[in-house]
Amino acid sequence: MFRPLYLKEGPGIPKDAPEKPYALAILETFVREFWQLIKLNLLFLACALPVVTYGAARGALARCTVNMVRDIPNDVWSDFREALHNEPRRHTAAGLIELGLLGLGFYTMHIGAETGLQSFTVPGMIIVILCASYFQYFWLISANLELKTEEAARNAMLIGLLSPARTAACILIEAAVLLPCVFFLPFTIPLILALPFSTAGFFCSAVGWRVLKKYLIK
């Protein structure tokens, strides 16, 4: 867990070796980076807990997970620390907006559940889904590509619309990983400290990065 990661070149891959299926390559990367994902999860929680720094931590998480997915030699400690200072105003504002929208969505759903009124539950679900759809691409773009704020925002919106299947896949990944941790509190506290945010971020980056390469508009 405390090794400096794979900063040295390995033996390489033979030129005539067949290319691995993308899903298999991602699973192998996940296994190889498992301990680094635990480290990344702890760093994210420590930096996001003050709330106002959530955006900076969210951007740093996206930078690190994309590096892993792209199989770029990485060092979580230094990469995360460096990414924290990337676009601080943009990421702080985006993080507060995301938290605000998610809070509004879940609170509206809570009111609907308490009162039994679908007029609250459905709008709350729509707010949460749209927020998750937009920001999963926004963080990938903003943390890893040199684009202006309006370009990053426009691309995040358009890519979510142009690739609904993969957008839905990312939302399902996030729900499958994060919601059980919330529902089974406090028993899941050790798990929350170890893996869910970095794991969800890793697999969403694996899905989302391929979409960005296809639809990105500069």
C-alpha positions in Angstrom: 0.0 0.0 0.0 2.9 2.4 0.7 5.0 1.5 -2.3 5.8 4.3 -4.7 3.7 2.5 -7.3 4.9 1.3 -10.7 7.1 4.1 -11.7 9.7 1.9 -13.4 9.2 0.4 -16.8 8.3 -3.3 -17.0 9.3 -5.9 -19.6 6.6 -4.6 -21.9 4.2 -6.4 -24.2 5.2 -8.4 -27.2 4.4 -6.6 -30.5 2.5 -9.5 -31.9 0.4 -10.1 -28.7 -3.3 -9.8 -29.3 -5.1 -6.8 -27.7 -7.0 -7.7 -24.6 -10.7 -7.0 -24.5 -11.3 -3.7 -22.8 -13.4 -5.1 -19.9 -10.7 -7.7 -19.1 -8.0 -5.0 -19.2 -10.0 -2.8 -16.8 -10.5 -5.7 -14.4 -6.8 -6.5 -14.4 -6.0 -2.8 -13.8 -8.5 -2.8 -10.9 -6.8 -5.8 -9.3 -3.3 -4.3 -9.8 -4.4 -0.9 -8.4 -6.5 -2.3 -5.5 -4.3 -1.0 -2.7 -3.8 2.3 -4.4 -7.6 2.7 -4.7 -7.9 2.2 -0.9 -5.3 4.9 -0.5 -7.1 7.1 -3.0 -10.4 6.6 -1.1 -8.9 7.7 2.2 -7.3 10.8 0.6 -10.6 11.7 -1.0 -12.6 11.4 2.2 -10.0 13.4 4.2 -10.0 16.2 1.7 -13.8 16.2 0.9 -15.1 16.2 4.5 -14.7 20.0 5.0 -17.4 20.3 2.3 -16.0 23.5 0.7 -13.1 21.4 -0.5 -15.3 18.7 -1.9 -14.9 20.0 -5.5 -11.1 20.0 -5.3 -11.1 16.5 -3.9 -13.6 15.3 -6.5 -11.4 16.7 -9.3 -8.3 15.0 -7.8 -10.2 11.7 -7.6 -11.1 11.9 -11.3 -7.6 12.7 -12.3 -6.2 9.7 -10.4 -8.8 7.2 -11.6 -8.4 8.3 -15.2 -4.6 7.9 -14.9 -5.2 4.3 -13.7 -7.7 3.5 -16.4 -5.3 4.9 -19.1 -2.6 2.8 -17.6 -0.4 5.8 -17.1 2.4 5.4 -14.5 1.1 7.1 -11.4 1.7 8.0 -7.8 -1.5 8.5 -5.9 0.1 10.7 -3.2 1.7 13.2 -5.6 -0.9 13.0 -8.3 -3.7 13.7 -5.9 -1.9 16.5 -4.2 -1.0 18.1 -7.5 -4.6 17.8 -8.8 -6.0 19.4 -5.7 -4.6 22.7 -6.9 -5.9 22.3 -10.4 -8.6 24.9 -11.3 -9.4 25.6 -7.6 -12.2 28.2 -8.2 -13.9 26.2 -10.9 -13.8 23.0 -8.9 -14.9 24.6 -5.6 -17.9 26.2 -7.3 -18.8 23.0 -9.2 -18.5 20.9 -6.1 -20.8 23.1 -4.1 -23.3 23.1 -6.9 -23.2 19.3 -7.2 -23.6 18.9 -3.4 -26.5 21.4 -3.4 -28.4 19.7 -6.2 -27.9 16.2 -4.7 -29.0 17.5 -1.3 -32.1 19.1 -2.8 -32.9 15.9 -4.8 -32.5 13.5 -1.9 -34.4 15.9 0.5 -37.2 16.1 -1.9 -37.3 12.3 -2.2 -37.3 12.1 1.6 -40.3 14.3 1.8 -42.0 12.2 -0.8 -41.3 9.0 1.2 -42.5 10.6 4.4 -45.8 11.9 2.9 -46.4 9.3 0.2 -46.6 12.1 -2.4 -45.2 11.1 -5.8 -45.2 14.8 -6.6 -42.1 15.0 -4.4 -40.5 11.6 -5.0 -40.4 11.8 -8.8 -38.9 15.3 -9.1 -36.3 14.4 -6.5 -35.3 11.3 -8.4 -35.0 13.4 -11.6 -32.8 16.0 -10.0 -30.5 13.3 -8.6 -30.2 11.4 -11.9 -29.6 14.5 -14.0 -27.1 15.8 -11.5 -25.2 12.5 -11.5 -25.4 12.3 -15.3 -23.9 15.7 -15.8 -21.2 15.8 -13.2 -19.8 12.3 -13.9 -18.6 13.8 -17.2 -17.8 17.2 -16.0 -15.2 16.0 -13.5 -13.6 13.7 -16.1 -13.3 16.6 -18.5 -12.4 19.4 -16.1 -9.7 17.4 -14.2 -8.0 15.8 -17.2 -8.4 18.1 -20.2 -7.3 21.7 -20.7 -10.7 23.3 -21.6 -12.3 26.5 -20.5 -15.1 26.3 -18.0 -17.8 26.9 -20.6 -16.3 24.2 -22.9 -16.1 21.7 -20.1 -19.7 22.4 -19.1 -21.0 22.2 -22.7 -19.2 18.9 -23.3 -20.4 17.4 -20.1 -24.0 18.2 -21.1 -23.7 17.0 -24.7 -21.9 13.8 -24.0 -24.5 12.8 -21.4 -27.1 13.2 -24.1 -25.2 11.6 -26.9 -24.3 8.4 -25.0 -27.4 7.6 -22.9 -26.5 3.9 -22.5 -23.0 4.6 -21.0 -24.4 7.4 -18.9 -27.0 5.0 -17.5 -24.2 2.5 -16.9 -22.2 5.0 -14.9 -25.3 5.9 -12.8 -25.9 2.2 -12.1 -22.3 1.7 -11.1 -22.5 4.6 -8.6 -25.8 3.4 -7.2 -24.6 -0.2 -6.9 -21.5 0.8 -5.0 -22.6 3.8 -2.9 -26.2 3.2 -2.0 -25.6 -0.1 0.0 -23.0 1.8 2.0 -25.6 4.4 3.0 -28.5 1.9 3.6 -26.5 -0.3 6.0 -24.9 2.4 8.1 -23.2 2.2 10.6 -22.1 -1.3 9.7 -20.5 -0.2 6.5 -18.3 2.6 8.0 -15.1 0.5 7.6 -16.1 -0.2 3.9 -16.8 3.5 3.3 -13.3 4.4 4.6 -11.7 1.8 2.3 -13.2 1.6 -1.2 -16.6 2.9 -2.4 -15.7 6.4 -3.8 -12.5 5.4 -5.5 -14.1 2.2 -6.8 -17.1 3.9 -8.2 -14.8 6.6 -9.6 -12.5 4.0 -11.2 -15.3 2.1 -13.1 -17.1 5.3 -14.1 -13.8 6.6 -15.5 -13.4 3.4 -17.4 -16.8 3.8 -19.0 -16.7 7.6 -19.4 -13.2 8.1 -20.8 -14.0 6.1 -23.9 -17.1 8.2 -24.4 -15.0 11.4 -24.1 -12.6 10.3 -26.8 -15.5 9.7 -29.2 -17.7 12.7 -28.6 -15.5 15.5 -27.2 -16.0 18.8 -28.9 -13.3 21.4 -28.4 
